[in-house]
Amino acid sequence: MTLQAIKWENGKLEILDQILLPAISRYIPVKGVEDGWKVINSMQVRGAPAIAIVGCLSLATEIKNEEYMDKKSLRRDVEGKLNYLVSARPTAVNMKIAADELIQLANKLSKDETVNVTEMKERFIEAIEAMLEKDIADNKAIGDFGAQEILKNVSGDNFVRILTHCNTGSLATAGYGTALGVIRSLHKKNSLEQAYCSETRPYNQGARLTAYELVYEKIPATLICDGMVAALMKSRNISAVVVGADRVAANGDTANKIGTYQIAIVAKYHNVPFYVAAPRTSIDFSIPSGDHIVIEERPERELTHINDQRVAAHGIQCWNPAFDVTPASLIKGIITEVGVYRPENLIQLKNYENS
């Protein structure tokens, strides 16, 4: 059984506080949009799909308990609060796409004279709840497509060794995961010899969260420091690298957790195929390349302190971007819920959505 990072039942939302993992497993209530913004911004919940789901569910919690006099006031409330939630962590595109779609739905329902304010609220909440189920189904499809892609390029005994970076599992999604979902699917097929996860400094999502999930599900796995990737690829015959994405540009350039870009460069040198696993909601066709992706910068304390203990010299300047952008030229394929696409063929997905 996979971990459940998001609990939603009868209009009540709880999230597993990921700051406390792996030492403490504690669920905390999210009672409205302000709570939703805080848990996203503080990284108590993280991962682009999970950010979108928790953000939207925090709005559902709030409007479920609110009385609206008319549809206009409900529509106005929805739009303002969704735009506010997008500001919590702007690099991850899933929240922005979800917000745009829900604002369109609110506008449509507001104009529909056959729908009263109570029905509008109910249908809006139902649309948000459907996001949970869809995310899990999409992740399982990503896992299966990714496993098939990797195995068809492996010769010999079909046992593979996969490297992943950051956390892309149940803790980063509604369940199952994207890149970690590919690893899960390979493990289910009895084709995984070993998964390697990098620690992912400075926030240690790999060491704290991915390692936690791999141990929890008894998947054969090894933790490495971020600086060991080149040595690993030289000595351990890595079959593929699979990472997630916070935003993919139209040309395939991909923003993901800081450190991803250098792993892609090292993979290219060692002829290791590098894959991005992400739902179509992570692809932003409105931006032509990664040069247009806004990169969030995090507080310097994440670099200078570990467990409230200062480890860096006083007075040192810090630069702490949360993400970097991997050029499409380093990416062999982008694994989505509808198949694996070369970066130059992503336009087919835009046509797929419009068909």
DRENDOMAR-320369 format. One line per 4 residues: number of its first residue (from 1); their letters; for each residue x, y, z of N, C-alpha, C. Coordinates in steps of 0.05 Angstrom, whole numbers, plus 5000, padded with zeros to 4 digits. Layout:
N
NUM	A	X Y Z X Y Z X Y Z  ... .
This chain:
355
1	MTLQ	5017 4976 5000 5000 5000 5000 5018 5025 5000  5013 5044 4981 5028 5068 4979 5020 5087 5001  5038 5106 5007 5033 5126 5026 5010 5145 5017  4995 5155 5036 4974 5174 5030 4982 5201 5041 .
5	AIKW	4990 5219 5024 4999 5245 5033 4977 5265 5035  4955 5260 5021 4932 5278 5021 4907 5262 5029  4894 5271 5050 4869 5259 5059 4846 5279 5056  4825 5270 5041 4802 5286 5036 4777 5270 5040 .
9	ENGK	4761 5278 5059 4736 5263 5065 4715 5283 5077  4691 5282 5065 4669 5298 5075 4676 5328 5078  4691 5338 5059 4698 5366 5059 4721 5374 5078  4734 5354 5090 4756 5359 5108 4782 5351 5095 .
13	LEIL	4802 5368 5096 4828 5363 5083 4850 5362 5104  4866 5341 5102 4890 5338 5118 4914 5331 5100  4937 5341 5107 4961 5333 5091 4983 5323 5110  4998 5305 5100 5021 5294 5115 5043 5315 5115 .
17	DQIL	5051 5325 5138 5071 5346 5140 5098 5335 5132  5107 5342 5108 5132 5331 5098 5157 5343 5109  5155 5365 5123 5178 5376 5137 5187 5358 5160  5168 5344 5172 5174 5327 5195 5185 5299 5187 .
21	LPAI	5180 5291 5162 5190 5265 5154 5220 5264 5151  5232 5241 5156 5221 5215 5162 5217 5209 5191  5225 5227 5208 5225 5222 5237 5196 5220 5248  5179 5237 5238 5151 5239 5249 5131 5239 5226 .
25	SRYI	5111 5222 5228 5089 5222 5209 5065 5235 5222  5059 5259 5214 5037 5274 5226 5020 5288 5205  4994 5284 5207 4976 5297 5189 4966 5323 5202  4965 5344 5186 4956 5370 5196 4931 5379 5180 .
29	PVKG	4912 5392 5193 4888 5401 5179 4894 5426 5162  4880 5427 5139 4881 5450 5121 4852 5460 5119  4846 5482 5133 4818 5491 5137 4809 5511 5116  4827 5520 5100 4819 5540 5080 4843 5548 5062 .
33	VEDG	4838 5569 5046 4858 5578 5027 4883 5588 5040  4880 5603 5062 4904 5614 5076 4922 5591 5086  4909 5570 5097 4924 5546 5105 4937 5533 5081  4922 5531 5059 4933 5519 5035 4957 5533 5025 .
37	WKVI	4956 5560 5024 4979 5576 5015 5003 5571 5032  4999 5570 5058 5021 5567 5077 5034 5540 5075  5018 5518 5073 5031 5491 5071 5046 5487 5045  5037 5501 5024 5051 5499 4998 5076 5516 4999 .
41	NSMQ	5074 5540 5008 5097 5558 5009 5119 5548 5028  5111 5536 5050 5131 5526 5070 5141 5498 5063  5131 5487 5041 5139 5460 5032 5131 5438 5050  5110 5443 5066 5098 5421 5082 5084 5402 5062 .
45	VRGA	5075 5412 5040 5067 5396 5017 5083 5406 4993  5093 5387 4976 5109 5395 4953 5106 5375 4932  5117 5381 4908 5112 5365 4884 5090 5379 4868  5096 5384 4843 5077 5400 4827 5049 5390 4826 .
49	PAIA	5044 5363 4822 5016 5354 4822 5003 5357 4849  5017 5351 4871 5006 5353 4898 5000 5382 4905  5017 5401 4896 5012 5429 4901 4985 5438 4889  4980 5429 4865 4955 5437 4851 4931 5425 4866 .
53	IVGC	4933 5399 4873 4911 5386 4886 4905 5397 4914  4926 5401 4930 4921 5412 4957 4911 5441 4955  4923 5457 4936 4913 5484 4933 4884 5485 4926  4875 5469 4907 4847 5469 4899 4829 5457 4920 .
57	LSLA	4838 5437 4934 4822 5425 4956 4819 5445 4979  4839 5461 4984 4837 5481 5005 4815 5501 4998  4812 5507 4973 4791 5525 4964 4764 5511 4967  4763 5485 4960 4738 5470 4962 4729 5469 4991 .
61	TEIK	4748 5465 5010 4741 5465 5038 4729 5492 5047  4740 5513 5037 4731 5540 5045 4703 5546 5034  4699 5541 5008 4674 5549 4996 4651 5530 5005  4658 5505 5012 4638 5486 5022 4624 5497 5047 .
65	NEEY	4639 5511 5063 4629 5521 5089 4620 5550 5088  4621 5561 5064 4614 5590 5060 4586 5592 5048  4571 5612 5057 4545 5618 5045 4548 5641 5026  4538 5637 5001 4540 5658 4981 4512 5667 4973 .
69	MDKK	4510 5694 4971 4483 5705 4964 4477 5701 4935  4497 5701 4918 4492 5698 4889 4516 5686 4876  4513 5679 4851 4534 5666 4836 4557 5685 4829  4551 5710 4826 4572 5730 4820 4593 5732 4843 .
73	SLRR	4583 5732 4868 4602 5733 4890 4618 5708 4893  4606 5685 4887 4621 5660 4887 4642 5660 4866  4635 5668 4842 4655 5669 4820 4678 5687 4827  4672 5710 4838 4693 5730 4845 4711 5718 4867 .
77	DVEG	4699 5704 4886 4715 5692 4908 4733 5671 4897  4723 5654 4879 4739 5632 4867 4763 5643 4852  4758 5663 4835 4780 5674 4819 4802 5687 4836  4794 5703 4856 4814 5716 4873 4830 5697 4889 .
81	KLNY	4818 5677 4900 4832 5658 4917 4849 5639 4901  4841 5631 4877 4858 5614 4861 4883 5629 4852  4880 5654 4844 4903 5669 4836 4923 5673 4860  4912 5676 4883 4928 5678 4907 4944 5652 4912 .
85	LVSA	4931 5629 4908 4944 5603 4912 4967 5599 4892  4964 5609 4868 4985 5606 4848 5010 5619 4857  5008 5641 4873 5031 5656 4881 5048 5642 4902  5038 5620 4914 5052 5606 4936 5079 5595 4926 .
89	RPTA	5079 5582 4902 5103 5572 4890 5100 5573 4860  5108 5595 4847 5101 5601 4820 5114 5584 4798  5137 5571 4804 5150 5555 4783 5134 5531 4774  5121 5517 4794 5105 5494 4787 5080 5502 4772 .
93	VNMK	5078 5493 4747 5056 5503 4730 5029 5490 4735  5029 5466 4748 5004 5451 4751 4983 5468 4766  4991 5483 4786 4972 5499 4801 4960 5521 4783  4976 5533 4767 4967 5554 4748 4948 5543 4728 .
97	IAAD	4954 5520 4717 4936 5508 4697 4909 5500 4710  4910 5488 4734 4886 5481 4748 4869 5505 4755  4883 5527 4763 4869 5552 4770 4855 5563 4745  4868 5563 4722 4856 5574 4698 4832 5558 4690 .
101	ELIQ	4834 5531 4692 4811 5514 4684 4788 5518 4703  4793 5520 4729 4771 5524 4748 4759 5551 4746  4774 5571 4739 4763 5598 4735 4745 5598 4711  4753 5583 4690 4736 5581 4666 4710 5567 4673 .
105	LANK	4712 5546 4690 4687 5532 4699 4669 5550 4715  4681 5566 4733 4665 5584 4749 4651 5605 4731  4665 5615 4711 4653 5634 4693 4630 5622 4677  4634 5597 4669 4613 5583 4653 4588 5578 4670 .
109	LSKD	4592 5568 4695 4570 5563 4713 4556 5589 4721  4571 5610 4724 4560 5636 4732 4541 5646 4710  4548 5641 4685 4531 5651 4663 4508 5633 4657  4509 5608 4667 4487 5589 4661 4463 5595 4678 .
113	ETVN	4442 5604 4666 4418 5612 4681 4403 5589 4692  4409 5564 4683 4395 5541 4693 4407 5530 4719  4430 5542 4727 4445 5533 4750 4442 5554 4772  4433 5546 4796 4431 5565 4818 4458 5565 4834 .
117	VTEM	4460 5582 4854 4485 5585 4868 4493 5560 4883  4473 5545 4894 4479 5521 4908 4490 5499 4890  4477 5497 4866 4486 5477 4846 4514 5485 4836  4518 5511 4832 4544 5520 4823 4566 5512 4842 .
121	KERF	4561 5515 4868 4581 5508 4888 4586 5478 4888  4565 5462 4886 4567 5433 4886 4583 5423 4862  4577 5433 4839 4590 5424 4815 4619 5433 4814  4625 5456 4826 4652 5466 4827 4669 5447 4846 .
125	IEAI	4658 5440 4868 4672 5423 4887 4676 5395 4875  4656 5385 4861 4658 5359 4848 4681 5359 4827  4685 5381 4813 4706 5383 4793 4733 5381 4807  4736 5393 4830 4761 5392 4845 4766 5364 4856 .
129	EAML	4745 5352 4866 4748 5324 4877 4757 5305 4855  4747 5309 4831 4755 5292 4809 4785 5292 4803  4798 5314 4810 4826 5317 4806 4842 5296 4821  4833 5288 4844 4847 5268 4860 4847 5241 4846 .
133	EKDI	4824 5232 4837 4822 5206 4824 4838 5206 4797  4836 5228 4782 4849 5230 4757 4880 5229 4760  4890 5242 4781 4918 5243 4784 4930 5215 4789  4916 5199 4806 4926 5172 4811 4925 5155 4786 .
137	ADNK	4904 5157 4770 4902 5142 4746 4923 5150 4726  4928 5176 4724 4948 5187 4706 4976 5177 4714  4981 5177 4740 5008 5169 4750 5013 5139 4744  4993 5122 4747 4996 5094 4741 5002 5090 4711 .
141	AIGD	4989 5106 4694 4994 5104 4666 5022 5113 4659  5031 5135 4672 5059 5144 4669 5078 5122 4676  5073 5109 4699 5091 5088 4709 5093 5065 4689  5070 5057 4677 5070 5035 4658 5084 5042 4632 .
145	FGAQ	5078 5066 4622 5090 5075 4597 5121 5078 4601  5129 5088 4624 5157 5092 4629 5172 5065 4631  5160 5046 4645 5172 5020 4648 5175 5006 4621  5155 5008 4605 5156 4996 4578 5179 5008 4561 .
149	EILK	5180 5035 4563 5201 5049 4547 5229 5041 4556  5234 5040 4581 5260 5033 4591 5268 5004 4585  5249 4986 4589 5254 4958 4584 5259 4951 4555  5246 4965 4537 5250 4959 4508 5278 4967 4499 .
153	NVSG	5292 4983 4514 5319 4992 4507 5340 4978 4523  5332 4957 4538 5351 4942 4554 5356 4915 4542  5381 4907 4540 5387 4881 4530 5395 4862 4552  5395 4837 4548 5404 4818 4568 5382 4809 4586 .
157	DNFV	5388 4810 4613 5370 4798 4632 5346 4815 4640  5344 4839 4629 5321 4857 4633 5320 4867 4662  5342 4865 4677 5342 4877 4704 5355 4905 4701  5342 4925 4712 5351 4952 4707 5359 4966 4733 .
161	RILT	5376 4986 4730 5384 5003 4752 5377 5032 4745  5361 5044 4761 5349 5070 4755 5358 5091 4776  5366 5114 4766 5373 5137 4784 5350 5157 4782  5341 5167 4805 5322 5189 4806 5331 5211 4825 .
165	HCNT	5320 5234 4821 5328 5258 4836 5304 5272 4848  5306 5281 4872 5285 5294 4887 5263 5273 4894  5239 5282 4900 5217 5264 4907 5194 5267 4887  5186 5245 4876 5164 5246 4855 5144 5223 4860 .
169	GSLA	5141 5215 4885 5124 5193 4891 5097 5200 4902  5086 5184 4920 5060 5189 4932 5061 5215 4948  5084 5222 4958 5086 5247 4974 5085 5272 4956  5089 5269 4930 5090 5292 4912 5065 5293 4894 .
173	TAGY	5047 5274 4897 5024 5271 4880 5000 5263 4897  4978 5256 4883 4955 5245 4898 4960 5216 4906  4980 5204 4893 4986 5176 4899 5001 5163 4876  5018 5144 4882 5034 5128 4863 5059 5143 4853 .
177	GTAL	5056 5166 4841 5079 5182 4833 5084 5182 4804  5102 5200 4795 5109 5203 4767 5135 5187 4762  5159 5200 4767 5184 5185 4763 5186 5162 4782  5178 5165 4806 5178 5143 4825 5157 5122 4818 .
181	GVIR	5136 5131 4804 5116 5113 4793 5128 5094 4772  5147 5104 4756 5160 5088 4737 5177 5066 4751  5190 5074 4772 5205 5055 4788 5187 5034 4801  5164 5043 4811 5144 5024 4822 5135 5004 4801 .
185	SLHK	5130 5014 4777 5120 4996 4756 5142 4976 4748  5167 4985 4747 5189 4966 4741 5192 4945 4763  5188 4953 4788 5190 4935 4810 5167 4914 4809  5143 4923 4801 5120 4905 4799 5125 4884 4777 .
189	KNSL	5140 4892 4756 5147 4873 4735 5171 4855 4741  5181 4858 4766 5205 4843 4774 5229 4848 4756  5230 4873 4747 5252 4881 4729 5271 4901 4741  5266 4909 4766 5283 4929 4779 5305 4915 4796 .
193	EQAY	5330 4919 4788 5351 4909 4805 5357 4928 4828  5358 4954 4822 5364 4974 4843 5355 5001 4834  5343 5016 4853 5337 5044 4849 5357 5060 4865  5367 5081 4853 5386 5099 4867 5372 5126 4869 .
197	CSET	5373 5137 4893 5362 5164 4897 5383 5183 4907  5385 5206 4896 5404 5226 4905 5392 5241 4929  5409 5251 4946 5399 5264 4971 5383 5289 4966  5390 5304 4944 5375 5328 4936 5378 5351 4956 .
201	RPYN	5403 5360 4959 5408 5383 4975 5397 5408 4961  5389 5430 4976 5394 5432 5004 5370 5422 5022  5348 5414 5009 5324 5408 5025 5322 5378 5031  5340 5363 5018 5342 5334 5023 5316 5318 5018 .
205	QGAR	5302 5325 4997 5278 5310 4991 5284 5281 4984  5307 5277 4971 5314 5249 4964 5320 5233 4989  5336 5243 5007 5344 5229 5031 5321 5226 5050  5305 5247 5053 5283 5246 5073 5258 5232 5062 .
209	LTAY	5251 5238 5037 5224 5230 5027 5225 5207 5008  5242 5209 4987 5243 5186 4968 5253 5161 4981  5275 5164 4997 5285 5141 5012 5264 5129 5031  5248 5147 5043 5227 5139 5061 5206 5122 5046 .
213	ELVY	5198 5131 5022 5178 5116 5006 5189 5089 4997  5214 5089 4988 5226 5064 4978 5229 5043 5000  5237 5052 5023 5239 5033 5046 5211 5024 5054  5192 5042 5055 5164 5036 5062 5153 5014 5045 .
217	EKIP	5159 5015 5019 5148 4996 5000 5167 4973 4993  5189 4971 5008 5208 4949 5005 5219 4946 4977  5224 4969 4964 5236 4969 4938 5267 4971 4941  5282 4954 4928 5311 4954 4931 5322 4981 4923 .
221	ATLI	5336 4994 4941 5344 5022 4936 5369 5029 4951  5383 5049 4940 5408 5059 4952 5408 5089 4950  5416 5102 4972 5418 5131 4973 5446 5139 4967  5449 5161 4951 5476 5172 4945 5475 5202 4949 .
225	CDGM	5499 5213 4954 5501 5242 4956 5499 5254 4927  5491 5279 4926 5488 5292 4899 5515 5292 4884  5537 5294 4898 5563 5295 4884 5573 5268 4875  5558 5246 4879 5567 5219 4872 5556 5209 4845 .
229	VAAL	5540 5226 4831 5526 5217 4807 5545 5207 4785  5566 5223 4780 5585 5215 4759 5599 5189 4765  5608 5186 4790 5621 5162 4799 5602 5138 4797  5577 5142 4804 5557 5121 4802 5554 5112 4773 .
233	MKSR	5551 5130 4755 5547 5123 4727 5571 5109 4715  5595 5116 4724 5619 5103 4714 5622 5075 4724  5612 5070 4749 5618 5044 4762 5595 5025 4763  5570 5034 4761 5547 5017 4766 5529 5011 4742 .
237	NISA	5536 5019 4719 5521 5012 4695 5492 5019 4698  5486 5045 4702 5459 5055 4705 5443 5052 4679  5419 5042 4680 5403 5037 4656 5389 5062 4646  5380 5080 4665 5366 5104 4657 5364 5123 4681 .
241	VVVG	5361 5148 4676 5353 5168 4696 5325 5176 4691  5309 5177 4712 5281 5185 4709 5276 5206 4731  5268 5230 4722 5262 5252 4741 5234 5263 4736  5224 5279 4754 5198 5292 4750 5201 5319 4736 .
245	ADRV	5181 5335 4738 5182 5362 4726 5162 5381 4741  5171 5405 4744 5153 5426 4755 5141 5442 4732  5155 5444 4710 5144 5457 4686 5161 5448 4662  5147 5442 4640 5159 5435 4615 5151 5455 4594 .
249	AANG	5170 5468 4581 5164 5487 4560 5156 5473 4535  5145 5488 4516 5135 5477 4491 5156 5462 4475  5181 5470 4478 5203 5457 4463 5215 5434 4478  5205 5428 4503 5215 5406 4518 5235 5413 4540 .
253	DTAN	5245 5438 4540 5262 5446 4563 5246 5442 4589  5259 5432 4609 5245 5423 4633 5257 5435 4659  5240 5449 4674 5248 5458 4701 5241 5437 4721  5262 5429 4736 5258 5410 4758 5276 5418 4781 .
257	KIGT	5276 5403 4802 5291 5409 4826 5320 5414 4819  5332 5434 4833 5360 5442 4828 5378 5417 4830  5396 5415 4811 5413 5391 4809 5406 5373 4786  5382 5376 4776 5373 5359 4753 5390 5364 4728 .
261	YQIA	5395 5389 4723 5410 5396 4698 5438 5383 4698  5452 5384 4720 5479 5372 4720 5477 5341 4718  5456 5329 4729 5453 5300 4725 5449 5293 4696  5433 5310 4682 5428 5306 4653 5454 5308 4637 .
265	IVAK	5471 5327 4645 5497 5330 4631 5514 5305 4635  5516 5296 4660 5532 5272 4666 5521 5247 4652  5494 5246 4651 5481 5223 4637 5488 5223 4608  5488 5246 4595 5495 5249 4567 5524 5239 4562 .
269	YHNV	5542 5246 4580 5570 5238 4577 5573 5208 4579  5557 5196 4596 5559 5167 4601 5540 5150 4584  5527 5163 4565 5507 5150 4547 5485 5136 4563  5476 5149 4584 5453 5139 4600 5428 5155 4591 .
273	PFYV	5407 5141 4582 5383 5156 4574 5370 5171 4597  5362 5196 4592 5351 5214 4612 5322 5219 4605  5304 5212 4624 5275 5215 4619 5263 5234 4639  5243 5248 4630 5226 5265 4647 5198 5251 4649 .
277	AAPR	5188 5247 4673 5162 5235 4676 5143 5256 4688  5122 5263 4673 5104 5284 4682 5077 5283 4669  5056 5290 4682 5030 5291 4669 5029 5314 4649  5010 5313 4631 5007 5335 4611 5003 5362 4624 .
281	TSID	4992 5362 4648 4987 5388 4662 5013 5402 4669  5036 5388 4668 5062 5400 4673 5074 5414 4649  5061 5410 4626 5071 5421 4601 5057 5448 4595  5073 5469 4593 5063 5496 4590 5068 5505 4561 .
285	FSIP	5048 5502 4544 5052 5509 4515 5052 5539 4511  5047 5554 4531 5047 5583 4528 5076 5595 4529  5095 5579 4537 5123 5589 4537 5139 5572 4517  5154 5585 4499 5168 5571 4478 5192 5555 4487 .
289	SGDH	5206 5565 4509 5230 5551 4518 5234 5556 4547  5254 5542 4558 5259 5544 4587 5269 5571 4595  5278 5588 4576 5287 5615 4583 5265 5632 4595  5240 5623 4591 5217 5639 4600 5206 5629 4626 .
293	IVIE	5218 5608 4637 5208 5597 4662 5219 5613 4686  5201 5623 4703 5210 5637 4727 5220 5618 4748  5244 5622 4757 5256 5604 4777 5254 5615 4805  5240 5601 4822 5237 5609 4850 5264 5608 4865 .
297	ERPE	5269 5628 4881 5292 5627 4898 5283 5624 4927  5297 5606 4942 5289 5599 4969 5306 5614 4989  5298 5614 5015 5314 5628 5035 5342 5617 5039  5361 5634 5045 5389 5625 5048 5392 5606 5072 .
301	RELT	5374 5607 5091 5375 5590 5114 5375 5560 5107  5362 5553 5085 5362 5525 5076 5391 5515 5069  5408 5534 5062 5436 5527 5057 5454 5528 5082  5448 5548 5098 5466 5554 5120 5461 5538 5146 .
305	HIND	5437 5526 5148 5430 5511 5172 5420 5483 5166  5425 5465 5184 5414 5438 5184 5402 5433 5212  5376 5428 5212 5362 5423 5238 5368 5446 5258  5365 5471 5247 5369 5495 5264 5398 5499 5273 .
309	QRVA	5416 5483 5264 5444 5486 5271 5459 5498 5248  5471 5521 5252 5486 5534 5230 5511 5517 5223  5514 5511 5197 5537 5496 5188 5554 5512 5169  5545 5536 5161 5560 5553 5143 5573 5576 5158 .
313	AHGI	5595 5586 5148 5608 5608 5161 5590 5633 5161  5590 5648 5183 5576 5673 5185 5587 5692 5164  5569 5707 5151 5578 5727 5132 5580 5718 5103  5578 5692 5098 5579 5681 5071 5553 5688 5056 .
317	QCWN	5556 5696 5031 5532 5701 5015 5522 5674 5003  5496 5673 4999 5483 5648 4989 5467 5654 4964  5466 5634 4947 5448 5634 4924 5433 5607 4924  5407 5608 4926 5391 5584 4930 5367 5581 4912 .
321	PAFD	5372 5578 4885 5350 5573 4867 5338 5545 4873  5311 5543 4873 5298 5518 4879 5298 5499 4855  5302 5510 4831 5300 5494 4807 5322 5501 4787  5327 5484 4768 5343 5491 4745 5328 5481 4720 .
325	VTPA	5338 5489 4697 5325 5481 4672 5343 5463 4656  5334 5439 4650 5349 5420 4633 5341 5424 4604  5360 5430 4586 5353 5434 4558 5341 5408 4545  5323 5412 4527 5310 5390 4513 5330 5371 4499 .
329	SLIK	5353 5383 4491 5373 5367 4477 5385 5344 4494  5382 5347 4520 5393 5326 4538 5371 5305 4546  5347 5309 4537 5324 5292 4546 5317 5272 4524  5318 5247 4530 5311 5226 4510 5281 5225 4506 .
333	GIIT	5266 5227 4527 5237 5225 4524 5222 5237 4548  5198 5247 4543 5181 5257 4564 5158 5237 4567  5156 5225 4590 5136 5204 4595 5111 5216 4607  5089 5214 4592 5064 5225 4601 5043 5202 4605 .
337	EVGV	5019 5210 4613 4998 5190 4617 4987 5179 4591  4995 5191 4568 4984 5181 4542 5007 5171 4525  5031 5168 4536 5053 5157 4520 5079 5173 4525  5100 5163 4511 5127 5175 4513 5132 5191 4488 .
341	YRPE	5141 5216 4492 5145 5234 4469 5173 5246 4469  5185 5247 4446 5210 5262 4443 5203 5292 4447  5222 5307 4459 5216 5335 4464 5206 5350 4439  5217 5344 4416 5209 5359 4392 5181 5351 4382 .
345	NLIQ	5170 5330 4394 5143 5321 4386 5122 5328 4406  5128 5345 4425 5109 5352 4446 5084 5366 4434  5088 5379 4411 5065 5393 4399 5042 5374 4393  5048 5348 4390 5027 5328 4386 5009 5327 4410 .
349	LKNY	5020 5332 4434 5003 5332 4458 4984 5355 4459  4993 5378 4448 4975 5401 4447 4952 5395 4428  4958 5383 4406 4937 5375 4387 4919 5353 4400  4932 5335 4416 4917 5314 4430 4896 5326 4448 .
353	ENS	4904 5347 4462 4885 5360 4481 4862 5373 4466  4868 5383 4442 4847 5398 4427 4830 5380 4410  4837 5354 4409 4822 5335 4391 4797 5325 4405 .
